Amino acid sequence: MCMALLPEWDMFGQGVAAGIVGLVVLLIDVIVWRRLEGKEPIKVSGKTVVSVIVGVLGALLFGVGMCLSMVLDKMILGIVIGFVGIFILLMLIPITKGIRD
């Protein structure tokens, strides 16, 4: 992310390419790991899609908050956005596990 977001480095294209390669490697890793463990492929359901969207949104907001705080010197705004990202990531627990009495 820093490669793509820091204008001083002038490496936006390389940063995006490295991020895409990283995502592809992680997806291949999940597929290979599940096969080696003898597990069935991940079933795509509404709950899975919502979990992925919430996780990506929370991680992006958390990262934006860190960038605002550390790189752009907008400390208060970065902290607020970072806490929103943390809260969204914490929402993954009841989404995936459910709320039990």
Phi and psi restraints in degrees (value plus and minus 20) as a CYANA .aco file:
   2 CYS   PHI     -83.9   -43.9
   2 CYS   PSI     -56.6   -16.6
   3 MET   PHI     -80.0   -40.0
   3 MET   PSI     -57.4   -17.4
   4 ALA   PHI    -104.3   -64.3
   4 ALA   PSI     -48.6    -8.6
   5 LEU   PHI    -118.2   -78.2
   5 LEU   PSI     -39.7     0.3
   6 LEU   PHI    -109.4   -69.4
   6 LEU   PSI      92.9   132.9
   7 PRO   PHI     -86.2   -46.2
   7 PRO   PSI     -43.9    -3.9
   8 GLU   PHI     -84.9   -44.9
   8 GLU   PSI     -49.7    -9.7
   9 TRP   PHI    -101.5   -61.5
   9 TRP   PSI     -44.0    -4.0
  10 ASP   PHI      33.2    73.2
  10 ASP   PSI      28.7    68.7
  11 MET   PHI    -152.0  -112.0
  11 MET   PSI      20.1    60.1
  12 PHE   PHI     -81.5   -41.5
  12 PHE   PSI     -68.6   -28.6
  13 GLY   PHI     -81.4   -41.4
  13 GLY   PSI     -64.2   -24.2
  14 GLN   PHI     -85.8   -45.8
  14 GLN   PSI     -57.4   -17.4
  15 GLY   PHI     -85.3   -45.3
  15 GLY   PSI     -62.7   -22.7
  16 VAL   PHI     -85.7   -45.7
  16 VAL   PSI     -62.8   -22.8
  17 ALA   PHI     -82.1   -42.1
  17 ALA   PSI     -63.2   -23.2
  18 ALA   PHI     -84.4   -44.4
  18 ALA   PSI     -57.9   -17.9
  19 GLY   PHI     -85.1   -45.1
  19 GLY   PSI     -62.2   -22.2
  20 ILE   PHI     -85.9   -45.9
  20 ILE   PSI     -63.2   -23.2
  21 VAL   PHI     -81.1   -41.1
  21 VAL   PSI     -61.7   -21.7
  22 GLY   PHI     -81.3   -41.3
  22 GLY   PSI     -62.6   -22.6
  23 LEU   PHI     -83.8   -43.8
  23 LEU   PSI     -61.7   -21.7
  24 VAL   PHI     -83.8   -43.8
  24 VAL   PSI     -63.5   -23.5
  25 VAL   PHI     -82.1   -42.1
  25 VAL   PSI     -61.0   -21.0
  26 LEU   PHI     -85.3   -45.3
  26 LEU   PSI     -59.7   -19.7
  27 LEU   PHI     -85.1   -45.1
  27 LEU   PSI     -62.4   -22.4
  28 ILE   PHI     -83.1   -43.1
  28 ILE   PSI     -59.6   -19.6
  29 ASP   PHI     -81.5   -41.5
  29 ASP   PSI     -61.6   -21.6
  30 VAL   PHI     -84.0   -44.0
  30 VAL   PSI     -63.7   -23.7
  31 ILE   PHI     -83.0   -43.0
  31 ILE   PSI     -67.1   -27.1
  32 VAL   PHI     -84.6   -44.6
  32 VAL   PSI     -63.4   -23.4
  33 TRP   PHI     -81.2   -41.2
  33 TRP   PSI     -63.3   -23.3
  34 ARG   PHI     -85.7   -45.7
  34 ARG   PSI     -56.6   -16.6
  35 ARG   PHI     -87.0   -47.0
  35 ARG   PSI     -62.1   -22.1
  36 LEU   PHI     -85.5   -45.5
  36 LEU   PSI     -52.8   -12.8
  37 GLU   PHI    -102.8   -62.8
  37 GLU   PSI     -25.5    14.5
  38 GLY   PHI      55.0    95.0
  38 GLY   PSI       2.2    42.2
  39 LYS   PHI    -112.8   -72.8
  39 LYS   PSI     134.9   174.9
  40 GLU   PHI     -96.6   -56.6
  40 GLU   PSI     137.7   177.7
  41 PRO   PHI     -79.8   -39.8
  41 PRO   PSI     136.8   176.8
  42 ILE   PHI     -88.0   -48.0
  42 ILE   PSI     108.5   148.5
  43 LYS   PHI    -105.5   -65.5
  43 LYS   PSI     110.5   150.5
  44 VAL   PHI    -105.8   -65.8
  44 VAL   PSI      93.3   133.3
  45 SER   PHI    -147.7  -107.7
  45 SER   PSI     156.7   196.7
  46 GLY   PHI     -82.0   -42.0
  46 GLY   PSI     -59.7   -19.7
  47 LYS   PHI     -84.2   -44.2
  47 LYS   PSI     -59.9   -19.9
  48 THR   PHI     -85.3   -45.3
  48 THR   PSI     -64.2   -24.2
  49 VAL   PHI     -83.4   -43.4
  49 VAL   PSI     -64.5   -24.5
  50 VAL   PHI     -83.8   -43.8
  50 VAL   PSI     -61.1   -21.1
  51 SER   PHI     -81.8   -41.8
  51 SER   PSI     -63.3   -23.3
  52 VAL   PHI     -85.5   -45.5
  52 VAL   PSI     -64.1   -24.1
  53 ILE   PHI     -83.2   -43.2
  53 ILE   PSI     -64.3   -24.3
  54 VAL   PHI     -84.6   -44.6
  54 VAL   PSI     -62.0   -22.0
  55 GLY   PHI     -83.6   -43.6
  55 GLY   PSI     -64.5   -24.5
  56 VAL   PHI     -85.7   -45.7
  56 VAL   PSI     -63.9   -23.9
  57 LEU   PHI     -81.5   -41.5
  57 LEU   PSI     -65.2   -25.2
  58 GLY   PHI     -83.4   -43.4
  58 GLY   PSI     -63.1   -23.1
  59 ALA   PHI     -85.8   -45.8
  59 ALA   PSI     -59.7   -19.7
  60 LEU   PHI     -85.3   -45.3
  60 LEU   PSI     -63.8   -23.8
  61 LEU   PHI     -84.8   -44.8
  61 LEU   PSI     -59.7   -19.7
  62 PHE   PHI     -82.4   -42.4
  62 PHE   PSI     -63.5   -23.5
  63 GLY   PHI     -86.0   -46.0
  63 GLY   PSI     -59.7   -19.7
  64 VAL   PHI     -83.9   -43.9
  64 VAL   PSI     -60.8   -20.8
  65 GLY   PHI     -81.2   -41.2
  65 GLY   PSI     -61.7   -21.7
  66 MET   PHI     -85.4   -45.4
  66 MET   PSI     -61.9   -21.9
  67 CYS   PHI     -84.0   -44.0
  67 CYS   PSI     -62.0   -22.0
  68 LEU   PHI     -82.7   -42.7
  68 LEU   PSI     -59.7   -19.7
  69 SER   PHI     -92.1   -52.1
  69 SER   PSI     -66.1   -26.1
  70 MET   PHI    -112.2   -72.2
  70 MET   PSI     -50.9   -10.9
  71 VAL   PHI    -122.5   -82.5
  71 VAL   PSI     -63.6   -23.6
  72 LEU   PHI    -118.8   -78.8
  72 LEU   PSI     -15.3    24.7
  73 ASP   PHI      35.8    75.8
  73 ASP   PSI      17.3    57.3
  74 LYS   PHI    -133.4   -93.4
  74 LYS   PSI      54.0    94.0
  75 MET   PHI     -83.0   -43.0
  75 MET   PSI     -71.1   -31.1
  76 ILE   PHI     -84.7   -44.7
  76 ILE   PSI     -67.8   -27.8
  77 LEU   PHI     -81.9   -41.9
  77 LEU   PSI     -60.6   -20.6
  78 GLY   PHI     -83.8   -43.8
  78 GLY   PSI     -60.7   -20.7
  79 ILE   PHI     -86.0   -46.0
  79 ILE   PSI     -63.5   -23.5
  80 VAL   PHI     -82.8   -42.8
  80 VAL   PSI     -67.7   -27.7
  81 ILE   PHI     -85.8   -45.8
  81 ILE   PSI     -57.0   -17.0
  82 GLY   PHI     -82.5   -42.5
  82 GLY   PSI     -62.1   -22.1
  83 PHE   PHI     -86.2   -46.2
  83 PHE   PSI     -55.6   -15.6
  84 VAL   PHI     -83.5   -43.5
  84 VAL   PSI     -62.1   -22.1
  85 GLY   PHI     -82.0   -42.0
  85 GLY   PSI     -62.0   -22.0
  86 ILE   PHI     -83.1   -43.1
  86 ILE   PSI     -62.9   -22.9
  87 PHE   PHI     -81.4   -41.4
  87 PHE   PSI     -62.8   -22.8
  88 ILE   PHI     -85.0   -45.0
  88 ILE   PSI     -59.3   -19.3
  89 LEU   PHI     -85.4   -45.4
  89 LEU   PSI     -55.4   -15.4
  90 LEU   PHI     -88.1   -48.1
  90 LEU   PSI     -43.9    -3.9
  91 MET   PHI     -87.3   -47.3
  91 MET   PSI     -37.1     2.9
  92 LEU   PHI     -84.7   -44.7
  92 LEU   PSI     -49.0    -9.0
  93 ILE   PHI     -82.3   -42.3
  93 ILE   PSI     -73.9   -33.9
  94 PRO   PHI     -89.8   -49.8
  94 PRO   PSI     -46.2    -6.2
  95 ILE   PHI     -88.0   -48.0
  95 ILE   PSI     -64.7   -24.7
  96 THR   PHI    -105.1   -65.1
  96 THR   PSI     -60.4   -20.4
  97 LYS   PHI    -111.6   -71.6
  97 LYS   PSI     -48.1    -8.1
  98 GLY   PHI      67.0   107.0
  98 GLY   PSI     146.2   186.2
  99 ILE   PHI    -127.0   -87.0
  99 ILE   PSI     100.3   140.3
 100 ARG   PHI    -133.4   -93.4
 100 ARG   PSI     124.1   164.1
